[in-house]
């Protein structure tokens, strides 16, 4: 692999007392262990995420500070202080105990972004139970798979979502209780026989709950990975993860106590819990939650209306904003913003630069996974950005590029991205699948399944998933590199690249692209895109074929499903599509 470096961008707006100064190997002075002393811990020496995120602030001058400002899809608004959340989560912890739940029982949510989902999550953690958030766009089968595999005892949902999955509920014998949240009385007949109504349970529960008894090693959160093959896997985390979520909120997202923070991720995905719940509130910030879906104008309006200072979103959302152009954001007052970041899949260099032109600052990419539980590699506020790079590892995180035998590869050479186990937020199990869990570790490394390389300055660069890398005439081609070049064309909105079998070259690069509004597919446009990309990439790397399609298949978390593109191209079975985004 030839090593190439993107131009370095400086981001002076993000400098703060939380930055780590000149980067050059600052792990010597900072470690994840140092974050432990900044948390309160329980009186008996235990550790609980809910206590660190909510209760400890109520012993300080942040007790009556706004923690959550919520806006509903119909324009309704609610706000909650840290004290409000302490009392409400106490109530829900008592609800669970009153229902007979005990430590380690699984409680799942299947809800939109309502305040009640946050109350449920932290109340569950206070009670020592495991919280499992489900994405609200799921259909019956993926919900059944997850509830069945986890052995969930309680499901908290909404009337309309309960109706969607009604057919699968009788087949879940371990599901003992269904709690229904009828927000603002939106549903005329919210309850089915034997269901429990959220407000009734909460009204009867005490707001005193002082028996939080969890250790750092007790299980806390269960997230199911989207799964490219087979059924999704339940990655289980422990309360110890709060250490890394707290400190990465501080070091990577640059959160300060006076910030107004907005994470656009749904709580059904790991970003929506680690950085839409735990990181902001352990850092004591006010966060915005918007129930509605994507709208470029509405999103800019939220930043303007609430004075958002730190914004954490996803590459898919950024590309959708890019389709609307750089002039639209300039019609809003976005001057409150001082820091933006993105996660979910690699951020194309063009998007980083677009941030400068559109909102006055670059967008900082970072890398982590459901299994890692928190950010592992990042473009820190204290660092110069190399657009297209994941950045550098967190202090105390040992990352390597290894070969198939577990040996580290030289600088500039691609290989398997791996991490030495033991970081605070590392997942502890795939639920009921120890064999698959054990398979992710080899020769003292956790195998991420990603391919990457490290440059001579210590920046890491994503190449692709291990099963996505294209071998064409002996050249290993990362889809991301090709996709980044494609979306630099003014007509291209999104791109997905696969390796298409070829009798001579083994594989050739084939690209699928969708177009921005105002462009129509034609042979001349396809030729123009082909010529454009060949000015950006070497002949061996540039797509041999380009096909224009209406939209690319994506998971509901926004990741382009290259394996589905490949299956359709080759006429192969599509496999599990339960997490496929609906048109």
Protein Blocks (a to p, Z undefined) as FASTA:
>chain_A
ZZddddddddfklgcfkbgbjfklplmmgcfklmmmmpnbjfkopacfklmmmmmmmmmm
klmgcfbdcddfkopacdddfklmmmmmmmmmmmmmmnopaehiacdddddddfklmmmm
mmmmmnopacddddfkbcfklmmmmmmmnopabdcddfklmmmmmmmmmmmmklmbdcdd
dehhlafblbcghiacfklmmmmpccbdfkbccdfkbcfbdcddebjghjdddddddfkl
mmmmmmmmmmmnopafkbccddfbdfkbmklmmmmmmmmmmnopacdddfbdcdfklmmm
mmmmnopabdcddfklmmmmmmnojklmmmpcfklpmbdcdehiacdfklmmmmmmmnop
acddddddfklopafbdcdfkbccdehiabjadehiacddddfkopacdehiacddddde
hifklcfbdehilklmmmmpgehiacehiacdddfkopacdfbdfklpcceehiacdfkl
mmmmmmmpmkbmbdcddddddfklopacdddddddehiacdfklmmmmmmmmmmmpcfkl
pcfbdcddfbdcddfkopacfklmmmmmnopaebjaklgccZZ
